[in-house]
C-alpha cells in the first residue's frame, strides 16, 4: 500500500474543490436556478483546469519529464489520476443536470426535443432558423482541396458527414464542420402552445441539426454530432526581448487560438468515421470525453440569469448597503482623516470605491492618483474616472496587468483607453504579475501633502464585487501611505530595496514576513502562552509554508485555516498537524478574501492581503499584505474569520485522507454568508 505523502497534490485537491461546487448543484435545498448556475461553474472551472493545469502536465509528459513532485507524483501518474477523477465528476455532473432539468420541468420550464414540438412550433422555429440562425452559419468543408478548418478552443461545433443526393453507394462520406454561433442564445425559446403557461425551450444545436441540409445544397446529412475542443491556453512570453509587451501579448493571444489540443469532448454515439477524422486532424490522443447530454454546460449561467418572473427559483436578491461611515458625507477624505474604514463586499457596496476615486478625480487639491488594475469590469467607472483625472491635469499612473489569464484582451483595450486619456500606463516588472490591489491618492492640505490609500483583497471590478466576498481598507495612516508610495516607485521606476514599515510585499519579503509571524506564534506556544493563527485564502500549496505550519502545529499553536479551493496541507495527522483544522466554504458567493489573524500573546494583529499561499503568489507576483491598525476594524476582521469558522451549513472540513466532510455539530444552524448580510455580525464586536 502506497504510503501517504505529507502533502496533498495540488491538482487532485483542485478536483476536490470542483466536487464541492458540484455538491451545491446536487443539494436539493439549493434553489433550482442556482443549481443550474453551479453546474455552469463546474464546467467553466474544468475548462480552465484542462487548458492550463492539464495542458502543462501533458507538456511535461511529451518532454519525457519523469521526476516525482513533492507530493509523490510523476506527470504520467498524476495525469492518469486526473483523467479518472474528472471523468467520474463529469458523469456525476450530467446526472445532476438531468435531475435539475426534471425539476425545472415541474416548475414549467421545459427543455424539448424537436420531435416533441407541435406543427405550429416547428413552423415558428423554422422561420427563426431562416431569419436569425442560418445567415450566421458557415459550413466548412474538408477535402483534398481544402485544409482542415481551424477549430477554436472551447467553442461548440457540429461534425457533419454527407453524401450526394441519390448516391447511397459512395465509399467514404464527405466531411464538414459547422460552428454553433456563441453570439446567439444557446437555449432558444419556443412559442408557447395554446392555453399553456409553460416556458418551452430547445437547444440551438438541435435546431441547426434539424435544418442542416439548408447549408449543403445537393447533399444530405447522414450524421451530425456536436464536439468541442479545449486547447493549451498558456502564454509563452519573451518579456525581456519584447520591445512592446502589449504587442507581444497580442501576438501570443493569436497563437492561443492554435494551442495544442488538450481535450476533445464529443456527444455520446458520435459516428466512428467522424471521430477518426477529428482525432487525426486535431492530433488528439487519449483525452476524449464522451458526453451523455449537451456539451458545455457553462451556457446554463446565462440561461439561468435571464429568466424574468422566476425569482422564486433563485436566491432572494440582496441590495448591498452603502458603508455607514460614508453615508452622510460628500467628503470621504474628511472621514478618513479621522478614522479608517473597512468594507466587506458584496454585503457592502463597491460604489464606495468608485465614489472615492471619482471624488479624487474631481478634487482640485488632489495632485496624483496611482492604481493597480488586474481584472476590470466591462463598463468600468474607475477607468473613466482615471482618464478624467488625467485630462484635468493630475498625475495619473496606472499599473495594468496585461498577463491576467483570459482577461488579456480586455486589459489591452483598457490600457489603450487609459493612455489615450493621458494616463501613464505601466505594465509592471519583467517576469512578475502585478496582483496587488492598491489605490493611492496624494492630496495637498494646508501646506502639506497627505496620502489616502485603499487596499483590497479583490480586483477593482464592480461586477465581481457583487458575487465575490472581499474586504477593502480605506486609510490615511501615514506609514501605510509612505509604503504605498514606495511600492509604486519600485514598480514604475528604479528604486533601491525599501525597508517596509507596515505592508509586506512579494516577491521580496511577504513570505519572510509570514514566516516571522508563524515563528512568533510558535515561540509563544513553546513558552506556554496561548498561540493561535487563523488564515483565510483561496489556495494553499507552497511547500515551505506548509512545513512552517506543521512546525507551529507541533509546537502547540492552534491553527485554523479557511481555504476555499486547493489545499496541499494534510491536517489532523498525529504528531505533525493534529493542531491544524482546515475548512472550505462554498456557497452563494465566491469566497475570495485573504485575511490573517495572529494572537501574538494577547496583542492581537490582523492583516488583509491580495496573496494566496501558493508558490506563484509568493515568488512570481507582486502582492501585498497590509496590517489593520484600528482596534475596531481589527475586531471586524476577526469577526469575519470567526463567522466562517462557525459555519455548519455550507462549510466542509478537510480530512487527513484528502476528502472533505460537511461540518455537522450540535450548534444551531449558522450559514456564514447569510449571517453576514447583517453587517452587525462583523462590524460590531461579538
C-alpha angles and dihedrals in degrees: 000000000000112000113240114253119233086241137054116232113256096224095045088048089053090055088054088053092053088049088058089054089049089050088062089056089049095048109105089206090064110091112257099246090047088053088055090051092051089052088054091050091052089055095046091048092049091049092056092043091053095044095049115019100030091040089056092050091050090051089054092050092049090050090054093246108164104163116132114240123226090270092057103258134123115212091252094049092047092048091055092051092046092051092049095048096043091049090053091047093050090051089053091046093056092045086055091046091057090048092051092048090051089052092049090048090058087053092053100263103117128184107210134194120224091254092059096058125104121240090255092051092048090052092050091050091047088058091046090051094049095046104034112015107034096055090056097050124095120194111215115198126201120207142119093297098040123056122226108282122248109263111209120223119263094002124127118244138175120227107213126196114197142182131193114265109264094015105102094151098066114134100221126021123234115256129217139155131218123197116226101229111244090198089073125069111273091210108055117203113232119214107259125254119251113282091003125125094191121119105228122195138179132198115258093228090057090054091049092049091050091057099030093122089069087072095051110048111197093017133087126214116240095178135015119182131170119232137173131198128208116202134195105276101188116121119223105208128187094202096167093051095041115104090195117024092197092057091044091055092047088054091050091048088058089052090051088068087064097039117143114279114258105172136011118202116197135179114257110263097027112169108266092228092053090048092049091053092050093047093050099043097040091042091224119160129191102335098093115136121199111211123205096205140018114336117239109024091190086094087072089078094066092040095051091046095052104057111110119206094023098100091130089067095057140048116291108261117250125206112219111236121234110246106267091221089068098031100096101038139071092199110072090174090062090054092049093050087064103037146355120254128213120199128194117204138239089017089055121045124262085215086089089067092046091048092049091056094041091053090048091050092052099039111102090207093060108098103178141016123194124182145164121226122194107155118006128189121250094252103037121187087186095061092049091047091052091050091048091050091052092048088052089060101259121138103253121183121180124186104207117191105218093181097064098134115253090359095074096107094047092048091049088055092049091048091054092047091051093048090049088053091055100259122142103242119199125185097207131243126327112267095009132095115219102229099155115115110216138140122192125193120188113201133183112232127172098329094320139080122243125193123218118194138191117195121183143183092217140047125281090254122129093200098053090042086070094057105025124075107231139154128222131189124209113196145155093197104148095220093051089045092053091049090049091054091049091050093054091046090055093048098044103034146007116299136164116239107290125219102231114221100191115354126061118219133203138252092022103045118347095096092049091048091052090048090052092052093048092046090050091055088048090055091049090052093048089051090055096254122130110268125190137169126186116182130176123195144137098248141008118195108126105124097209091048091052091049090051090053090048089054091051091048091051089052090055102261113151106230124189117182127191103197115170099193135001117024120174093178114102108216130201097032109148113248094009114048106000090124093055124092122185125193133176125206116205113175144123094317129045108252103229110150121113110212135164134196126185123182095213096192092305096314091103122205131196131191139185121209147179092217133094116205095256130122093249093052096048099039111021105034139063102242134157140206118201128196121233104225102177108094094219093049090045087056089050091056090049090049091053090052094046091048090058091047091053093054110121098163106056102013122104123195122223112238125212090254093058097256125116129231127195113256109250125175141145094263120109113272110281120184106187098204094050092044090051091062083080098066092201087076089073108013093059121057112258 
